[in-house]
Amino acid sequence: MKKAERQQKIREIITSESIERQEDLVERLRELGLTVTQATISRDIKDMQLIKVPADDGGYRYGIPAYHRQGHESQLAATLHDSLEQLKRNNCFLALTVHPGNGPVVATLIRKMDFPTVFTTIGDDGNVLVVCVSADAAVKLEEKLNAMLD
């Protein structure tokens, strides 16, 4: 199965079922006769910029962000508005705490914005570390990100 077909099947599954973990998605795809690995699904989730959204049972499930057709800045602003819990700065570093599952999306969107002041970003499930080129650059980026929240 081609990547586009697999990702379409993933979209169908996560919009019709509550999928909490990558392993659940792998299992569901295998039940449908697809041969997939957890590593492939992990890449698909990142590529599709899937996020974790609150589930009816109080946990979190995978969802498709509503902003997929917006530009990167609009996507970043919407994601920060919906998921940012904390933003801290120390020297040339910014640390963002976001809702579970949103870290990779925020890190990717910040990279795609091509801020000249950003050296790199690192995102895990619920955190993003932004390394700026200087302490002044970190201050400016913090101001820019805070402005997106208004």
URVENKA-V968450 format. One record per residue. RES is the residue in three letters. SS is DSSP state (H for helix, E for strand, C for the rest). OMEGA is omega as a letter, one per 30 degrees, with the letter a starting at -180 (none if undefined). Layout:
# URVENKA-V968450
{{RES/SS/OMEGA} {RES/SS/OMEGA}}
This chain:
# URVENKA-V968450
{{MET/C/l} {LYS/C/a} {LYS/H/a} {ALA/H/l} {GLU/H/l} {ARG/H/a} {GLN/H/l} {GLN/H/l} {LYS/H/l} {ILE/H/l} {ARG/H/a} {GLU/H/a} {ILE/H/a} {ILE/H/l} {THR/H/a} {SER/H/a} {GLU/C/l} {SER/C/a} {ILE/C/a} {GLU/C/a} {ARG/C/l} {GLN/H/a} {GLU/H/l} {ASP/H/l} {LEU/H/l} {VAL/H/a} {GLU/H/a} {ARG/H/l} {LEU/H/l} {ARG/H/l} {GLU/H/l} {LEU/C/l} {GLY/C/l} {LEU/C/l} {THR/C/a} {VAL/C/l} {THR/C/l} {GLN/H/l} {ALA/H/l} {THR/H/a} {ILE/H/l} {SER/H/l} {ARG/H/l} {ASP/H/l} {ILE/H/l} {LYS/H/a} {ASP/H/a} {MET/H/a} {GLN/C/l} {LEU/C/l} {ILE/E/l} {LYS/E/l} {VAL/E/l} {PRO/E/l} {ALA/C/a} {ASP/C/a} {ASP/C/l} {GLY/C/l} {GLY/C/l} {TYR/E/l} {ARG/E/l} {TYR/E/l} {GLY/E/l} {ILE/C/l} {PRO/C/a} {ALA/C/a} {TYR/C/a} {HIS/C/a} {ARG/C/l} {GLN/C/l} {GLY/C/a} {HIS/H/a} {GLU/H/l} {SER/H/l} {GLN/H/a} {LEU/H/l} {ALA/H/a} {ALA/H/a} {THR/H/l} {LEU/H/l} {HIS/H/a} {ASP/H/a} {SER/H/a} {LEU/E/l} {GLU/E/a} {GLN/E/l} {LEU/E/a} {LYS/E/l} {ARG/E/l} {ASN/E/a} {ASN/C/a} {CYS/C/a} {PHE/E/l} {LEU/E/l} {ALA/E/l} {LEU/E/l} {THR/E/a} {VAL/E/l} {HIS/C/a} {PRO/C/l} {GLY/C/a} {ASN/C/a} {GLY/H/a} {PRO/H/l} {VAL/H/a} {VAL/H/l} {ALA/H/l} {THR/H/a} {LEU/H/l} {ILE/H/l} {ARG/H/a} {LYS/H/l} {MET/C/l} {ASP/C/l} {PHE/C/l} {PRO/C/a} {THR/C/a} {VAL/E/l} {PHE/E/l} {THR/E/l} {THR/E/l} {ILE/E/a} {GLY/E/l} {ASP/C/a} {ASP/C/a} {GLY/C/a} {ASN/E/l} {VAL/E/l} {LEU/E/l} {VAL/E/l} {VAL/E/l} {CYS/E/a} {VAL/C/l} {SER/C/l} {ALA/H/l} {ASP/H/l} {ALA/H/l} {ALA/H/l} {VAL/H/a} {LYS/H/l} {LEU/H/l} {GLU/H/l} {GLU/H/l} {LYS/H/a} {LEU/H/l} {ASN/H/l} {ALA/H/l} {MET/H/a} {LEU/C/a} {ASP/C/none}}
